[in-house]
Amino acid sequence: MSTPLANFIVGARRLHVVAGGAGAVSLVFLHGMGTSAASWLECMQRLADRYRVAAPDLIGHGLSPVPEDHAEYRRDRTLDDIDDLLADGGVDVRRPVVLVGHSLGGYLSLAYAATRPGGIDGIVVLNTGPGYRDADKREAWNERSRRNAHRFGVPEQVADLNLQEDSIVMERLTAIDVPLLALAGTADRPEYTTSGEYLARKMPRASFVAVEGGGHSMHEAEHADVVAGLVDEFARRLTA
């Protein structure tokens, strides 16, 4: 079908990464809470003949370590993991780089762009949002995340990856000056469509596409062709 994918261990935190492909643009895929890099394989295999592709298992997921210490799951530690991945010569991620994130991975992609201006060249997010400006809404979200760790199939401390620590993404949206494509499935919860439309309004170089009939994990199988096609179209525009 396409260039075979291989397994790597990268960075001081030794994240497991699936990578392969070839091309002028690198696509780095970030998965959602309770899944793994494997959730992106359908899309990666469709794109690996035209792009360098890489997907880490976030800390506490897949084949990456599962530390006991809650501090290991702070957002900024995870953004450091992404730094390690982008800098690792074995995985061979090269600029231009597009972060492609689903749910939690989408939020992390936005947070990376918000805290590391100039560090990436594009973002695609699926069924995600920029977090909450209001502290009470953040705490309500955080409480639900802690309470529902078992529903994600992860240990309690791993759910800390999902916590909203501040409103930095919301505060910096208008300053994120890289192209962004927000995707939301029409069969998913309507707040993801609302969030995608919000990103398209607030960010200077953003657009939104509703994927008809797409569910929360539409990239895994049901709409993998559609999602891969939209990512491909977005990445082509970066080098046009």
C-alpha positions as CSV (number, residue, x, y, z in Angstrom):
1,M,0.0,0.0,0.0
2,S,2.7,2.4,1.0
3,T,6.2,2.8,2.6
4,P,6.4,0.4,5.6
5,L,6.3,2.0,9.0
6,A,8.9,1.2,11.7
7,N,9.2,1.5,15.5
8,F,11.5,3.9,17.4
9,I,12.3,4.9,21.0
10,V,13.0,8.6,21.2
11,G,14.0,11.2,23.8
12,A,15.1,11.1,27.4
13,R,11.6,10.0,28.3
14,R,11.8,7.1,25.8
15,L,8.5,7.4,24.1
16,H,7.6,4.7,21.6
17,V,7.1,6.2,18.1
18,V,5.8,4.7,14.9
19,A,7.4,6.4,11.9
20,G,8.2,6.0,8.2
21,G,7.4,7.4,4.8
22,A,9.2,10.0,2.7
23,G,8.5,13.4,1.4
24,A,9.1,17.1,1.7
25,V,6.6,17.6,4.6
26,S,6.6,15.8,7.9
27,L,3.2,14.9,9.5
28,V,3.3,14.2,13.3
29,F,0.2,12.5,14.6
30,L,-0.9,12.9,18.2
31,H,-3.6,10.6,19.6
32,G,-6.4,11.1,22.1
33,M,-6.8,10.0,25.7
34,G,-6.9,6.2,26.1
35,T,-5.8,5.3,22.6
36,S,-2.3,5.1,21.0
37,A,-0.3,5.8,17.9
38,A,-2.0,2.7,16.4
39,S,-5.2,4.8,16.1
40,W,-3.5,6.8,13.4
41,L,-2.2,3.8,11.3
42,E,-5.0,3.9,8.7
43,C,-4.3,7.5,7.9
44,M,-0.5,7.2,8.1
45,Q,-0.4,4.3,5.7
46,R,-2.5,6.3,3.2
47,L,-0.1,9.2,3.4
48,A,3.4,7.6,3.9
49,D,4.1,7.5,0.1
50,R,4.0,11.3,0.0
51,Y,5.0,12.4,3.5
52,R,7.3,11.6,6.4
53,V,4.9,10.4,9.0
54,A,5.4,9.8,12.8
55,A,3.1,9.1,15.7
56,P,4.2,8.7,19.4
57,D,2.5,6.8,22.1
58,L,2.0,9.6,24.6
59,I,3.3,8.9,28.1
60,G,1.2,6.3,29.8
61,H,-0.2,4.9,26.6
62,G,0.6,2.1,24.2
63,L,4.2,1.0,24.4
64,S,5.5,4.1,26.2
65,P,6.2,4.0,30.0
66,V,3.5,4.4,32.6
67,P,5.1,6.3,35.5
68,E,3.4,6.5,38.9
69,D,4.3,10.1,39.5
70,H,1.4,12.5,38.5
71,A,3.9,15.2,37.6
72,E,5.0,13.1,34.7
73,Y,1.7,13.8,33.0
74,R,1.6,17.6,33.2
75,R,0.9,19.3,29.9
76,D,4.3,21.1,29.7
77,R,6.1,17.8,30.3
78,T,4.2,16.3,27.3
79,L,5.1,19.3,25.2
80,D,8.7,18.6,26.0
81,D,8.2,15.1,24.8
82,I,7.1,16.5,21.5
83,D,10.2,18.7,21.4
84,D,12.2,15.5,21.8
85,L,10.4,13.8,19.0
86,L,10.9,16.7,16.6
87,A,14.6,16.9,17.4
88,D,15.3,13.2,17.2
89,G,17.5,12.2,14.2
90,G,16.4,8.6,14.2
91,V,12.7,9.5,13.5
92,D,14.0,12.0,10.9
93,V,11.2,14.6,11.2
94,R,12.1,17.6,9.0
95,R,10.6,21.0,8.4
96,P,8.0,21.9,7.3
97,V,6.2,20.0,10.1
98,V,2.4,19.7,10.5
99,L,1.0,18.5,13.9
100,V,-2.2,16.4,13.4
101,G,-4.0,15.9,16.6
102,H,-7.2,14.1,17.7
103,S,-9.1,15.2,20.8
104,L,-6.4,15.5,23.5
105,G,-3.8,15.4,20.7
106,G,-5.5,18.3,19.1
107,Y,-5.4,20.4,22.3
108,L,-1.7,19.5,22.7
109,S,-1.1,20.6,19.1
110,L,-2.7,24.0,19.8
111,A,-0.8,24.2,23.1
112,Y,2.5,23.5,21.3
113,A,1.9,26.2,18.8
114,A,0.8,28.7,21.5
115,T,3.9,28.1,23.6
116,R,6.5,27.6,20.9
117,P,6.0,30.2,18.2
118,G,7.7,29.3,15.0
119,G,8.2,25.7,16.1
120,I,5.9,24.1,13.5
121,D,4.4,25.0,10.2
122,G,0.8,23.8,10.3
123,I,-1.8,22.2,12.5
124,V,-4.8,19.9,11.8
125,V,-7.1,19.1,14.7
126,L,-10.0,16.6,14.8
127,N,-12.9,16.8,17.3
128,T,-11.1,19.0,19.8
129,G,-11.2,22.4,21.4
130,P,-8.9,25.1,22.8
131,G,-9.8,24.6,26.5
132,Y,-11.6,27.1,28.8
133,R,-11.0,30.6,29.7
134,D,-13.2,30.4,32.8
135,A,-11.5,28.8,35.8
136,D,-14.7,27.2,37.1
137,K,-15.3,25.5,33.7
138,R,-11.7,24.3,33.7
139,E,-12.1,22.8,37.2
140,A,-15.4,21.1,36.2
141,W,-13.6,19.6,33.2
142,N,-10.7,18.5,35.3
143,E,-13.0,16.8,37.8
144,R,-14.8,14.9,35.1
145,S,-11.4,13.8,33.6
146,R,-10.2,12.5,37.0
147,R,-13.5,10.7,37.7
148,N,-13.6,9.1,34.3
149,A,-10.1,7.7,34.0
150,H,-11.4,4.2,34.1
151,R,-13.6,4.9,31.1
152,F,-10.5,5.7,29.1
153,G,-8.9,2.4,30.3
154,V,-5.9,4.2,31.8
155,P,-4.6,4.5,35.4
156,E,-5.8,7.5,37.4
157,Q,-2.5,9.4,37.0
158,V,-2.6,9.1,33.2
159,A,-5.8,11.0,33.1
160,D,-3.8,14.1,34.3
161,L,-2.8,14.5,30.6
162,N,-6.3,15.6,30.0
163,L,-6.3,18.4,32.6
164,Q,-6.8,22.0,31.7
165,E,-4.1,23.8,33.8
166,D,-4.7,27.3,32.5
167,S,-6.2,29.3,29.6
168,I,-3.0,29.9,27.7
169,V,-4.3,28.4,24.4
170,M,-7.5,30.5,24.5
171,E,-5.5,33.6,25.3
172,R,-3.0,33.1,22.5
173,L,-5.3,31.9,19.7
174,T,-5.2,35.1,17.8
175,A,-1.4,35.1,17.8
176,I,-1.0,31.5,16.5
177,D,0.1,32.6,13.0
178,V,0.3,29.2,11.3
179,P,-2.2,27.6,9.0
180,L,-4.8,25.5,10.8
181,L,-7.5,23.1,9.6
182,A,-10.2,22.1,12.2
183,L,-12.2,19.0,11.5
184,A,-15.3,17.9,13.3
185,G,-17.6,14.9,12.6
186,T,-21.3,15.7,12.4
187,A,-22.1,12.5,14.3
188,D,-19.9,13.5,17.2
189,R,-20.9,15.7,20.1
190,P,-22.0,19.2,18.7
191,E,-19.6,21.1,20.9
192,Y,-16.7,19.9,18.7
193,T,-18.3,21.5,15.7
194,T,-18.8,24.7,17.8
195,S,-15.1,24.5,18.8
196,G,-13.9,24.0,15.3
197,E,-16.0,27.0,14.1
198,Y,-14.6,29.1,16.9
199,L,-11.0,28.2,16.0
200,A,-11.7,29.2,12.4
201,R,-13.1,32.6,13.5
202,K,-10.4,33.5,16.1
203,M,-7.2,32.2,14.4
204,P,-5.7,34.3,11.6
205,R,-5.1,31.5,9.2
206,A,-7.7,28.8,10.2
207,S,-10.5,27.1,8.4
208,F,-13.1,24.6,9.4
209,V,-14.6,21.5,7.7
210,A,-17.5,19.4,9.0
211,V,-17.0,15.7,8.1
212,E,-20.5,14.4,7.3
213,G,-21.3,11.3,9.4
214,G,-18.0,11.3,11.1
215,G,-17.8,10.1,14.7
216,H,-15.3,11.0,17.4
217,S,-12.7,8.6,16.1
218,M,-13.5,9.1,12.5
219,H,-9.8,8.9,11.5
220,E,-9.4,5.3,12.6
221,A,-11.5,3.5,10.0
222,E,-15.0,4.8,9.2
223,H,-13.7,8.0,7.5
224,A,-10.0,7.4,7.3
225,D,-10.0,8.1,3.5
226,V,-11.8,11.4,4.0
227,V,-9.5,12.5,6.9
228,A,-6.3,11.5,5.1
229,G,-7.5,13.3,2.0
230,L,-8.1,16.5,3.9
231,V,-4.7,16.3,5.6
232,D,-3.1,15.7,2.2
233,E,-4.9,18.7,0.7
234,F,-3.8,20.9,3.6
235,A,-0.2,19.7,3.5
236,R,0.0,20.3,-0.3
237,R,-1.1,23.9,0.2
238,L,1.8,24.5,2.6
239,T,4.3,23.8,-0.2
240,A,2.3,25.1,-3.1
